[in-house]
Amino acid sequence: MEEKNFKERYLAGEIEFEEIDRYISRWNNSDDERTLAKYLGLNEEEEDVWIDESDEALREMLDCQKK
């Protein structure tokens, strides 16, 4: 079974947003061929907000999606 990505785990309430740093570091040290955004499970809109604005803006966007 494929491991859940950052976004899935965050939305499920399994991890804190700060865990994103651990995922980024894991991606940096892997030979995963996906982009970082894909690795984290982010869609284009989320990726844009994250890059153009901030971690905080991404967190707010994801919080709106929480069940």
C-alpha positions as CSV (number, residue, x, y, z in Angstrom):
1,M,0.0,0.0,0.0
2,E,1.3,3.4,-0.9
3,E,2.2,5.7,2.0
4,K,-0.1,8.6,2.5
5,N,1.4,11.9,1.4
6,F,1.7,15.0,3.5
7,K,-1.5,16.6,2.4
8,E,-3.6,13.4,3.1
9,R,-2.1,13.0,6.5
10,Y,-2.5,16.7,7.4
11,L,-6.1,16.8,6.3
12,A,-6.8,13.6,8.3
13,G,-5.4,15.3,11.3
14,E,-2.6,12.7,11.7
15,I,0.3,15.3,11.6
16,E,0.9,18.9,12.4
17,F,1.5,21.4,9.5
18,E,5.2,21.7,10.6
19,E,5.8,18.2,9.5
20,I,6.0,19.6,6.0
21,D,9.6,20.4,6.7
22,R,10.4,16.7,7.4
23,Y,8.7,15.8,4.1
24,I,10.7,18.3,2.2
25,S,13.9,17.1,3.7
26,R,12.9,13.4,3.0
27,W,12.2,14.4,-0.6
28,N,15.5,16.3,-0.9
29,N,17.4,13.1,0.3
30,S,15.5,10.7,-2.0
31,D,15.7,9.9,-5.7
32,D,11.9,10.4,-6.1
33,E,11.3,11.6,-9.6
34,R,8.1,13.5,-8.7
35,T,8.1,17.2,-8.1
36,L,8.1,18.3,-4.5
37,A,4.5,19.5,-4.8
38,K,3.4,16.1,-6.2
39,Y,5.4,14.3,-3.4
40,L,3.5,16.4,-0.8
41,G,0.2,15.8,-2.6
42,L,-0.4,19.5,-3.5
43,N,-2.4,20.5,-6.5
44,E,-1.3,23.4,-8.8
45,E,-3.3,26.0,-7.0
46,E,-1.9,25.0,-3.6
47,E,1.6,24.9,-4.9
48,D,1.2,28.4,-6.3
49,V,-0.1,29.8,-3.0
50,W,2.7,28.1,-1.2
51,I,5.5,29.4,-3.5
52,D,4.0,32.9,-4.2
53,E,2.8,33.6,-0.7
54,S,3.9,31.5,2.3
55,D,3.6,28.4,4.4
56,E,0.9,30.1,6.4
57,A,-1.2,30.8,3.2
58,L,-0.9,27.1,2.3
59,R,-1.8,26.0,5.8
60,E,-5.0,28.2,5.7
61,M,-5.9,26.8,2.3
62,L,-5.5,23.2,3.5
63,D,-7.4,24.0,6.7
64,C,-10.4,25.0,4.6
65,Q,-10.4,21.5,3.2
66,K,-10.2,19.7,6.5
67,K,-13.2,17.5,7.2
